[in-house]
Amino acid sequence: MSNRAAGTPGTFFACRKNRPIQKFFNAHRGEDFIKGRFEAEGEAFLFFSGMLSRSSNAVLLKKFEQLATEFDELNRHDRRIPIAQRFGSGMVLALRPRQPAAFEPFCRKKD
């Protein structure tokens, strides 16, 4: 996913790398956003792990951009609704090649 995202300025942290809001999120994400059980109404936490090709990775990143655009559109639409009927919402999408260090002793060596 590129560091550009559609939407209004400041809506996505990716638009404004290394700015105060992104720095704050990066410093506190484990303590605030991710912490918890994600069991309340309107919450979800999904984690998937697998072995992807570069082309499959690119497909997912494109879908991230589409979902980010949809989030922004809903956010702009809901501005018409009284604030008492809205609540702060955050969504994190992350994808990276990874191999947990704890798994390394059990992995076959690549030829």
Distance bins in CASP14 RR format, pairs under 12 A and 6 or more apart:
PFRMAT RR
TARGET T0000
AUTHOR 0000-0000-0000
RMODE 2
METHOD distances of the structure
MODEL  1
1 12 0 0 0 0 0 1 0 0 0 0 0
1 13 0 0 0 0 0 1 0 0 0 0 0
1 14 1 0 0 1 0 0 0 0 0 0 0
1 15 0 0 0 0 0 1 0 0 0 0 0
1 57 0 0 0 0 0 1 0 0 0 0 0
1 58 0 0 0 0 1 0 0 0 0 0 0
1 59 0 0 0 0 0 1 0 0 0 0 0
1 60 0 0 0 0 1 0 0 0 0 0 0
1 61 1 0 1 0 0 0 0 0 0 0 0
1 62 1 0 0 1 0 0 0 0 0 0 0
1 63 0 0 0 0 1 0 0 0 0 0 0
1 64 1 0 1 0 0 0 0 0 0 0 0
1 65 1 0 1 0 0 0 0 0 0 0 0
1 66 0 0 0 0 0 1 0 0 0 0 0
1 67 0 0 0 0 0 1 0 0 0 0 0
1 68 0 0 0 0 1 0 0 0 0 0 0
1 69 0 0 0 0 0 1 0 0 0 0 0
1 93 1 0 0 1 0 0 0 0 0 0 0
1 94 0 0 0 0 1 0 0 0 0 0 0
1 95 1 0 0 1 0 0 0 0 0 0 0
1 96 0 0 0 0 0 1 0 0 0 0 0
2 12 0 0 0 0 0 1 0 0 0 0 0
2 14 1 0 0 1 0 0 0 0 0 0 0
2 15 0 0 0 0 0 1 0 0 0 0 0
2 17 0 0 0 0 0 1 0 0 0 0 0
2 58 0 0 0 0 0 1 0 0 0 0 0
2 61 0 0 0 0 1 0 0 0 0 0 0
2 62 0 0 0 0 0 1 0 0 0 0 0
2 64 0 0 0 0 0 1 0 0 0 0 0
2 65 1 0 0 1 0 0 0 0 0 0 0
2 68 0 0 0 0 0 1 0 0 0 0 0
3 12 0 0 0 0 1 0 0 0 0 0 0
3 13 0 0 0 0 1 0 0 0 0 0 0
3 14 1 0 1 0 0 0 0 0 0 0 0
3 15 1 0 0 1 0 0 0 0 0 0 0
3 16 0 0 0 0 1 0 0 0 0 0 0
3 17 1 0 1 0 0 0 0 0 0 0 0
3 18 0 0 0 0 0 1 0 0 0 0 0
3 19 0 0 0 0 0 1 0 0 0 0 0
3 22 0 0 0 0 0 1 0 0 0 0 0
3 61 0 0 0 0 0 1 0 0 0 0 0
3 65 0 0 0 0 0 1 0 0 0 0 0
4 10 0 0 0 0 0 1 0 0 0 0 0
4 11 0 0 0 0 0 1 0 0 0 0 0
4 12 0 0 0 0 1 0 0 0 0 0 0
4 13 0 0 0 0 0 1 0 0 0 0 0
4 14 1 0 0 1 0 0 0 0 0 0 0
4 15 1 0 0 1 0 0 0 0 0 0 0
4 16 0 0 0 0 0 1 0 0 0 0 0
4 17 0 0 0 0 0 1 0 0 0 0 0
4 65 0 0 0 0 1 0 0 0 0 0 0
4 68 0 0 0 0 0 1 0 0 0 0 0
4 69 0 0 0 0 0 1 0 0 0 0 0
5 11 1 0 0 1 0 0 0 0 0 0 0
5 12 1 1 0 0 0 0 0 0 0 0 0
5 13 0 0 0 0 1 0 0 0 0 0 0
5 14 1 0 1 0 0 0 0 0 0 0 0
5 15 1 0 1 0 0 0 0 0 0 0 0
5 16 0 0 0 0 1 0 0 0 0 0 0
5 17 0 0 0 0 0 1 0 0 0 0 0
5 61 0 0 0 0 0 1 0 0 0 0 0
5 64 0 0 0 0 1 0 0 0 0 0 0
5 65 1 0 0 1 0 0 0 0 0 0 0
5 66 0 0 0 0 0 1 0 0 0 0 0
5 67 0 0 0 0 0 1 0 0 0 0 0
5 68 1 0 1 0 0 0 0 0 0 0 0
5 69 1 0 0 1 0 0 0 0 0 0 0
5 70 0 0 0 0 0 1 0 0 0 0 0
5 71 0 0 0 0 1 0 0 0 0 0 0
5 72 1 0 0 1 0 0 0 0 0 0 0
5 93 0 0 0 0 0 1 0 0 0 0 0
6 12 0 0 0 0 1 0 0 0 0 0 0
6 14 0 0 0 0 0 1 0 0 0 0 0
6 15 0 0 0 0 1 0 0 0 0 0 0
6 64 0 0 0 0 0 1 0 0 0 0 0
6 65 1 0 0 1 0 0 0 0 0 0 0
6 66 0 0 0 0 1 0 0 0 0 0 0
6 67 0 0 0 0 0 1 0 0 0 0 0
6 68 1 0 0 1 0 0 0 0 0 0 0
6 69 1 0 1 0 0 0 0 0 0 0 0
6 70 0 0 0 0 1 0 0 0 0 0 0
6 71 0 0 0 0 0 1 0 0 0 0 0
6 72 1 0 0 1 0 0 0 0 0 0 0
6 73 0 0 0 0 1 0 0 0 0 0 0
6 75 0 0 0 0 0 1 0 0 0 0 0
6 76 0 0 0 0 0 1 0 0 0 0 0
7 14 0 0 0 0 0 1 0 0 0 0 0
7 15 1 0 0 1 0 0 0 0 0 0 0
7 65 0 0 0 0 0 1 0 0 0 0 0
7 68 0 0 0 0 1 0 0 0 0 0 0
7 69 1 0 0 1 0 0 0 0 0 0 0
7 70 0 0 0 0 0 1 0 0 0 0 0
7 71 0 0 0 0 1 0 0 0 0 0 0
7 72 1 0 1 0 0 0 0 0 0 0 0
7 73 0 0 0 0 1 0 0 0 0 0 0
7 74 0 0 0 0 0 1 0 0 0 0 0
7 75 0 0 0 0 1 0 0 0 0 0 0
7 76 0 0 0 0 1 0 0 0 0 0 0
8 15 0 0 0 0 1 0 0 0 0 0 0
8 16 0 0 0 0 0 1 0 0 0 0 0
8 68 0 0 0 0 0 1 0 0 0 0 0
8 69 0 0 0 0 0 1 0 0 0 0 0
8 71 0 0 0 0 0 1 0 0 0 0 0
8 72 1 0 0 1 0 0 0 0 0 0 0
8 73 0 0 0 0 0 1 0 0 0 0 0
8 75 0 0 0 0 1 0 0 0 0 0 0
8 76 1 0 0 1 0 0 0 0 0 0 0
8 79 0 0 0 0 0 1 0 0 0 0 0
9 15 1 0 0 1 0 0 0 0 0 0 0
9 16 1 0 0 1 0 0 0 0 0 0 0
9 19 0 0 0 0 0 1 0 0 0 0 0
9 21 0 0 0 0 0 1 0 0 0 0 0
9 72 0 0 0 0 0 1 0 0 0 0 0
10 16 1 0 1 0 0 0 0 0 0 0 0
10 17 0 0 0 0 0 1 0 0 0 0 0
10 19 0 0 0 0 1 0 0 0 0 0 0
10 20 0 0 0 0 0 1 0 0 0 0 0
10 21 1 0 0 1 0 0 0 0 0 0 0
10 22 0 0 0 0 1 0 0 0 0 0 0
10 72 0 0 0 0 1 0 0 0 0 0 0
10 75 0 0 0 0 0 1 0 0 0 0 0
11 21 0 0 0 0 0 1 0 0 0 0 0
11 68 0 0 0 0 1 0 0 0 0 0 0
11 69 0 0 0 0 1 0 0 0 0 0 0
11 70 0 0 0 0 0 1 0 0 0 0 0
11 71 0 0 0 0 1 0 0 0 0 0 0
11 72 1 0 1 0 0 0 0 0 0 0 0
11 73 0 0 0 0 0 1 0 0 0 0 0
11 74 0 0 0 0 0 1 0 0 0 0 0
11 75 1 0 0 1 0 0 0 0 0 0 0
11 76 0 0 0 0 1 0 0 0 0 0 0
11 79 0 0 0 0 0 1 0 0 0 0 0
11 90 0 0 0 0 0 1 0 0 0 0 0
11 91 0 0 0 0 0 1 0 0 0 0 0
12 19 0 0 0 0 0 1 0 0 0 0 0
12 21 0 0 0 0 0 1 0 0 0 0 0
12 22 0 0 0 0 1 0 0 0 0 0 0
12 25 0 0 0 0 0 1 0 0 0 0 0
12 64 0 0 0 0 0 1 0 0 0 0 0
12 65 0 0 0 0 1 0 0 0 0 0 0
12 67 0 0 0 0 0 1 0 0 0 0 0
12 68 1 0 1 0 0 0 0 0 0 0 0
12 69 0 0 0 0 1 0 0 0 0 0 0
12 71 0 0 0 0 1 0 0 0 0 0 0
12 72 1 0 0 1 0 0 0 0 0 0 0
12 75 0 0 0 0 0 1 0 0 0 0 0
12 90 0 0 0 0 0 1 0 0 0 0 0
12 91 0 0 0 0 1 0 0 0 0 0 0
12 92 0 0 0 0 0 1 0 0 0 0 0
12 93 0 0 0 0 0 1 0 0 0 0 0
13 19 1 0 0 1 0 0 0 0 0 0 0
13 20 0 0 0 0 0 1 0 0 0 0 0
13 21 1 0 0 1 0 0 0 0 0 0 0
13 22 1 0 1 0 0 0 0 0 0 0 0
13 23 0 0 0 0 1 0 0 0 0 0 0
13 24 0 0 0 0 1 0 0 0 0 0 0
13 25 1 0 0 1 0 0 0 0 0 0 0
13 26 0 0 0 0 1 0 0 0 0 0 0
13 29 0 0 0 0 0 1 0 0 0 0 0
13 33 0 0 0 0 0 1 0 0 0 0 0
13 68 0 0 0 0 0 1 0 0 0 0 0
13 90 0 0 0 0 0 1 0 0 0 0 0
13 91 0 0 0 0 0 1 0 0 0 0 0
13 92 0 0 0 0 1 0 0 0 0 0 0
13 93 0 0 0 0 0 1 0 0 0 0 0
13 94 0 0 0 0 0 1 0 0 0 0 0
14 21 0 0 0 0 0 1 0 0 0 0 0
14 22 0 0 0 0 1 0 0 0 0 0 0
14 25 0 0 0 0 0 1 0 0 0 0 0
14 61 0 0 0 0 0 1 0 0 0 0 0
14 64 0 0 0 0 1 0 0 0 0 0 0
14 65 0 0 0 0 1 0 0 0 0 0 0
14 68 1 0 0 1 0 0 0 0 0 0 0
14 69 0 0 0 0 0 1 0 0 0 0 0
14 72 0 0 0 0 0 1 0 0 0 0 0
14 92 0 0 0 0 0 1 0 0 0 0 0
14 93 0 0 0 0 1 0 0 0 0 0 0
14 94 0 0 0 0 0 1 0 0 0 0 0
15 21 0 0 0 0 0 1 0 0 0 0 0
15 22 0 0 0 0 1 0 0 0 0 0 0
15 65 0 0 0 0 0 1 0 0 0 0 0
15 68 0 0 0 0 1 0 0 0 0 0 0
15 72 0 0 0 0 0 1 0 0 0 0 0
16 22 1 0 0 1 0 0 0 0 0 0 0
16 23 0 0 0 0 0 1 0 0 0 0 0
16 24 0 0 0 0 0 1 0 0 0 0 0
16 25 0 0 0 0 0 1 0 0 0 0 0
17 23 0 0 0 0 1 0 0 0 0 0 0
17 25 0 0 0 0 0 1 0 0 0 0 0
17 26 0 0 0 0 0 1 0 0 0 0 0
18 24 0 0 0 0 0 1 0 0 0 0 0
18 25 0 0 0 0 0 1 0 0 0 0 0
18 26 0 0 0 0 1 0 0 0 0 0 0
19 25 0 0 0 0 0 1 0 0 0 0 0
19 26 0 0 0 0 0 1 0 0 0 0 0
20 26 0 0 0 0 0 1 0 0 0 0 0
20 27 0 0 0 0 0 1 0 0 0 0 0
21 27 0 0 0 0 0 1 0 0 0 0 0
21 28 0 0 0 0 0 1 0 0 0 0 0
21 29 0 0 0 0 0 1 0 0 0 0 0
22 28 0 0 0 0 0 1 0 0 0 0 0
22 29 0 0 0 0 0 1 0 0 0 0 0
22 92 0 0 0 0 0 1 0 0 0 0 0
23 29 0 0 0 0 0 1 0 0 0 0 0
24 31 0 0 0 0 0 1 0 0 0 0 0
24 32 0 0 0 0 1 0 0 0 0 0 0
24 33 0 0 0 0 0 1 0 0 0 0 0
25 31 0 0 0 0 0 1 0 0 0 0 0
25 32 0 0 0 0 1 0 0 0 0 0 0
25 33 1 0 0 1 0 0 0 0 0 0 0
25 34 0 0 0 0 0 1 0 0 0 0 0
25 90 0 0 0 0 1 0 0 0 0 0 0
25 91 0 0 0 0 0 1 0 0 0 0 0
25 92 0 0 0 0 1 0 0 0 0 0 0
26 32 0 0 0 0 0 1 0 0 0 0 0
26 33 0 0 0 0 0 1 0 0 0 0 0
26 34 0 0 0 0 0 1 0 0 0 0 0
26 92 0 0 0 0 0 1 0 0 0 0 0
26 94 0 0 0 0 0 1 0 0 0 0 0
27 33 0 0 0 0 0 1 0 0 0 0 0
28 34 0 0 0 0 1 0 0 0 0 0 0
28 35 0 0 0 0 1 0 0 0 0 0 0
29 35 0 0 0 0 1 0 0 0 0 0 0
29 90 0 0 0 0 0 1 0 0 0 0 0
29 92 1 0 0 1 0 0 0 0 0 0 0
29 94 0 0 0 0 0 1 0 0 0 0 0
30 36 0 0 0 0 1 0 0 0 0 0 0
30 92 0 0 0 0 0 1 0 0 0 0 0
32 90 0 0 0 0 0 1 0 0 0 0 0
32 92 0 0 0 0 0 1 0 0 0 0 0
33 43 0 0 0 0 0 1 0 0 0 0 0
33 45 0 0 0 0 0 1 0 0 0 0 0
33 88 0 0 0 0 0 1 0 0 0 0 0
33 89 0 0 0 0 0 1 0 0 0 0 0
33 90 1 0 0 1 0 0 0 0 0 0 0
33 91 0 0 0 0 1 0 0 0 0 0 0
33 92 1 0 0 1 0 0 0 0 0 0 0
33 94 0 0 0 0 0 1 0 0 0 0 0
34 43 0 0 0 0 0 1 0 0 0 0 0
34 45 0 0 0 0 1 0 0 0 0 0 0
34 47 0 0 0 0 0 1 0 0 0 0 0
34 90 0 0 0 0 0 1 0 0 0 0 0
34 92 1 0 0 1 0 0 0 0 0 0 0
34 94 0 0 0 0 0 1 0 0 0 0 0
35 45 0 0 0 0 0 1 0 0 0 0 0
36 43 0 0 0 0 1 0 0 0 0 0 0
36 45 0 0 0 0 1 0 0 0 0 0 0
37 43 0 0 0 0 1 0 0 0 0 0 0
37 44 0 0 0 0 0 1 0 0 0 0 0
37 45 0 0 0 0 1 0 0 0 0 0 0
38 44 1 0 0 1 0 0 0 0 0 0 0
38 45 1 1 0 0 0 0 0 0 0 0 0
38 46 0 0 0 0 1 0 0 0 0 0 0
38 47 0 0 0 0 0 1 0 0 0 0 0
38 90 0 0 0 0 0 1 0 0 0 0 0
38 92 0 0 0 0 0 1 0 0 0 0 0
39 45 0 0 0 0 1 0 0 0 0 0 0
40 87 0 0 0 0 0 1 0 0 0 0 0
41 87 0 0 0 0 0 1 0 0 0 0 0
42 87 0 0 0 0 1 0 0 0 0 0 0
42 88 0 0 0 0 0 1 0 0 0 0 0
42 89 0 0 0 0 1 0 0 0 0 0 0
42 90 0 0 0 0 0 1 0 0 0 0 0
42 91 0 0 0 0 0 1 0 0 0 0 0
43 87 0 0 0 0 0 1 0 0 0 0 0
43 89 0 0 0 0 1 0 0 0 0 0 0
43 90 0 0 0 0 0 1 0 0 0 0 0
43 91 0 0 0 0 0 1 0 0 0 0 0
44 89 0 0 0 0 0 1 0 0 0 0 0
44 90 0 0 0 0 0 1 0 0 0 0 0
44 91 0 0 0 0 1 0 0 0 0 0 0
44 92 0 0 0 0 0 1 0 0 0 0 0
45 91 0 0 0 0 0 1 0 0 0 0 0
45 92 0 0 0 0 1 0 0 0 0 0 0
45 94 0 0 0 0 0 1 0 0 0 0 0
46 91 0 0 0 0 0 1 0 0 0 0 0
46 92 0 0 0 0 0 1 0 0 0 0 0
46 93 0 0 0 0 0 1 0 0 0 0 0
46 94 0 0 0 0 0 1 0 0 0 0 0
47 92 0 0 0 0 0 1 0 0 0 0 0
47 94 0 0 0 0 1 0 0 0 0 0 0
47 95 0 0 0 0 0 1 0 0 0 0 0
47 98 0 0 0 0 0 1 0 0 0 0 0
48 60 0 0 0 0 1 0 0 0 0 0 0
48 93 0 0 0 0 0 1 0 0 0 0 0
48 94 0 0 0 0 0 1 0 0 0 0 0
48 95 0 0 0 0 1 0 0 0 0 0 0
48 98 0 0 0 0 0 1 0 0 0 0 0
49 95 0 0 0 0 0 1 0 0 0 0 0
49 96 0 0 0 0 0 1 0 0 0 0 0
49 97 0 0 0 0 0 1 0 0 0 0 0
49 98 0 0 0 0 1 0 0 0 0 0 0
49 99 0 0 0 0 0 1 0 0 0 0 0
49 100 0 0 0 0 1 0 0 0 0 0 0
49 103 0 0 0 0 0 1 0 0 0 0 0
50 56 0 0 0 0 1 0 0 0 0 0 0
50 57 0 0 0 0 0 1 0 0 0 0 0
50 60 0 0 0 0 0 1 0 0 0 0 0
50 95 0 0 0 0 0 1 0 0 0 0 0
50 97 0 0 0 0 0 1 0 0 0 0 0
50 98 0 0 0 0 1 0 0 0 0 0 0
50 99 0 0 0 0 0 1 0 0 0 0 0
50 100 0 0 0 0 0 1 0 0 0 0 0
50 103 0 0 0 0 0 1 0 0 0 0 0
51 57 0 0 0 0 0 1 0 0 0 0 0
51 97 0 0 0 0 1 0 0 0 0 0 0
51 98 0 0 0 0 0 1 0 0 0 0 0
51 99 0 0 0 0 0 1 0 0 0 0 0
51 107 0 0 0 0 0 1 0 0 0 0 0
51 110 0 0 0 0 0 1 0 0 0 0 0
52 58 0 0 0 0 1 0 0 0 0 0 0
52 59 0 0 0 0 1 0 0 0 0 0 0
52 60 1 0 0 1 0 0 0 0 0 0 0
52 61 0 0 0 0 0 1 0 0 0 0 0
52 95 0 0 0 0 1 0 0 0 0 0 0
52 96 0 0 0 0 0 1 0 0 0 0 0
52 97 0 0 0 0 1 0 0 0 0 0 0
52 98 0 0 0 0 0 1 0 0 0 0 0
53 59 0 0 0 0 1 0 0 0 0 0 0
53 60 0 0 0 0 0 1 0 0 0 0 0
53 97 0 0 0 0 0 1 0 0 0 0 0
54 60 0 0 0 0 0 1 0 0 0 0 0
54 61 0 0 0 0 0 1 0 0 0 0 0
54 97 0 0 0 0 1 0 0 0 0 0 0
55 61 0 0 0 0 0 1 0 0 0 0 0
55 62 0 0 0 0 0 1 0 0 0 0 0
56 62 0 0 0 0 0 1 0 0 0 0 0
56 63 0 0 0 0 0 1 0 0 0 0 0
56 95 0 0 0 0 0 1 0 0 0 0 0
56 97 0 0 0 0 0 1 0 0 0 0 0
57 63 0 0 0 0 0 1 0 0 0 0 0
57 64 0 0 0 0 0 1 0 0 0 0 0
57 95 1 0 0 1 0 0 0 0 0 0 0
57 96 0 0 0 0 1 0 0 0 0 0 0
57 97 1 0 0 1 0 0 0 0 0 0 0
57 98 0 0 0 0 0 1 0 0 0 0 0
58 64 0 0 0 0 0 1 0 0 0 0 0
58 65 0 0 0 0 0 1 0 0 0 0 0
58 95 0 0 0 0 0 1 0 0 0 0 0
59 65 0 0 0 0 0 1 0 0 0 0 0
59 66 0 0 0 0 0 1 0 0 0 0 0
59 95 0 0 0 0 0 1 0 0 0 0 0
60 66 0 0 0 0 0 1 0 0 0 0 0
60 67 0 0 0 0 0 1 0 0 0 0 0
60 93 0 0 0 0 1 0 0 0 0 0 0
60 94 0 0 0 0 0 1 0 0 0 0 0
60 95 1 0 1 0 0 0 0 0 0 0 0
60 96 0 0 0 0 0 1 0 0 0 0 0
60 97 0 0 0 0 0 1 0 0 0 0 0
61 67 0 0 0 0 0 1 0 0 0 0 0
61 68 0 0 0 0 0 1 0 0 0 0 0
61 93 0 0 0 0 1 0 0 0 0 0 0
61 94 0 0 0 0 0 1 0 0 0 0 0
61 95 1 0 0 1 0 0 0 0 0 0 0
61 96 0 0 0 0 0 1 0 0 0 0 0
62 68 0 0 0 0 0 1 0 0 0 0 0
62 69 0 0 0 0 0 1 0 0 0 0 0
62 93 0 0 0 0 0 1 0 0 0 0 0
62 95 0 0 0 0 0 1 0 0 0 0 0
63 69 0 0 0 0 0 1 0 0 0 0 0
63 70 0 0 0 0 0 1 0 0 0 0 0
63 93 0 0 0 0 1 0 0 0 0 0 0
63 95 0 0 0 0 1 0 0 0 0 0 0
64 70 0 0 0 0 0 1 0 0 0 0 0
64 71 0 0 0 0 0 1 0 0 0 0 0
64 91 0 0 0 0 0 1 0 0 0 0 0
64 92 0 0 0 0 0 1 0 0 0 0 0
64 93 1 0 1 0 0 0 0 0 0 0 0
64 94 0 0 0 0 1 0 0 0 0 0 0
64 95 1 0 0 1 0 0 0 0 0 0 0
64 96 0 0 0 0 0 1 0 0 0 0 0
65 71 0 0 0 0 0 1 0 0 0 0 0
65 72 0 0 0 0 0 1 0 0 0 0 0
65 93 0 0 0 0 1 0 0 0 0 0 0
65 95 0 0 0 0 0 1 0 0 0 0 0
66 72 0 0 0 0 0 1 0 0 0 0 0
66 73 0 0 0 0 0 1 0 0 0 0 0
66 93 0 0 0 0 0 1 0 0 0 0 0
67 73 0 0 0 0 0 1 0 0 0 0 0
67 74 0 0 0 0 0 1 0 0 0 0 0
67 91 1 0 0 1 0 0 0 0 0 0 0
67 92 0 0 0 0 0 1 0 0 0 0 0
67 93 1 0 0 1 0 0 0 0 0 0 0
67 95 0 0 0 0 0 1 0 0 0 0 0
68 74 0 0 0 0 0 1 0 0 0 0 0
68 75 0 0 0 0 0 1 0 0 0 0 0
68 90 0 0 0 0 0 1 0 0 0 0 0
68 91 0 0 0 0 1 0 0 0 0 0 0
68 92 0 0 0 0 0 1 0 0 0 0 0
68 93 1 0 0 1 0 0 0 0 0 0 0
69 75 0 0 0 0 0 1 0 0 0 0 0
69 76 0 0 0 0 0 1 0 0 0 0 0
69 93 0 0 0 0 0 1 0 0 0 0 0
70 76 0 0 0 0 0 1 0 0 0 0 0
70 77 0 0 0 0 0 1 0 0 0 0 0
70 91 0 0 0 0 0 1 0 0 0 0 0
70 93 0 0 0 0 0 1 0 0 0 0 0
71 77 0 0 0 0 0 1 0 0 0 0 0
71 78 0 0 0 0 0 1 0 0 0 0 0
71 89 0 0 0 0 1 0 0 0 0 0 0
71 90 0 0 0 0 1 0 0 0 0 0 0
71 91 1 0 1 0 0 0 0 0 0 0 0
71 92 0 0 0 0 0 1 0 0 0 0 0
71 93 0 0 0 0 1 0 0 0 0 0 0
72 78 0 0 0 0 0 1 0 0 0 0 0
72 79 0 0 0 0 0 1 0 0 0 0 0
72 89 0 0 0 0 0 1 0 0 0 0 0
72 91 0 0 0 0 0 1 0 0 0 0 0
73 79 0 0 0 0 0 1 0 0 0 0 0
74 80 0 0 0 0 0 1 0 0 0 0 0
74 81 0 0 0 0 0 1 0 0 0 0 0
74 86 0 0 0 0 0 1 0 0 0 0 0
74 89 0 0 0 0 1 0 0 0 0 0 0
74 90 0 0 0 0 0 1 0 0 0 0 0
74 91 0 0 0 0 0 1 0 0 0 0 0
75 81 0 0 0 0 0 1 0 0 0 0 0
75 86 0 0 0 0 1 0 0 0 0 0 0
75 87 0 0 0 0 0 1 0 0 0 0 0
75 88 0 0 0 0 1 0 0 0 0 0 0
75 89 0 0 0 0 1 0 0 0 0 0 0
75 90 0 0 0 0 1 0 0 0 0 0 0
75 91 0 0 0 0 0 1 0 0 0 0 0
77 86 0 0 0 0 0 1 0 0 0 0 0
78 85 0 0 0 0 1 0 0 0 0 0 0
78 86 1 0 1 0 0 0 0 0 0 0 0
78 87 0 0 0 0 0 1 0 0 0 0 0
78 88 0 0 0 0 0 1 0 0 0 0 0
78 89 0 0 0 0 1 0 0 0 0 0 0
79 85 0 0 0 0 0 1 0 0 0 0 0
79 86 0 0 0 0 1 0 0 0 0 0 0
80 86 0 0 0 0 0 1 0 0 0 0 0
81 87 0 0 0 0 0 1 0 0 0 0 0
98 104 0 0 0 0 0 1 0 0 0 0 0
99 105 0 0 0 0 0 1 0 0 0 0 0
99 106 0 0 0 0 0 1 0 0 0 0 0
99 107 1 0 0 1 0 0 0 0 0 0 0
99 108 0 0 0 0 0 1 0 0 0 0 0
99 110 0 0 0 0 0 1 0 0 0 0 0
100 106 0 0 0 0 0 1 0 0 0 0 0
100 107 0 0 0 0 1 0 0 0 0 0 0
101 107 0 0 0 0 0 1 0 0 0 0 0
END
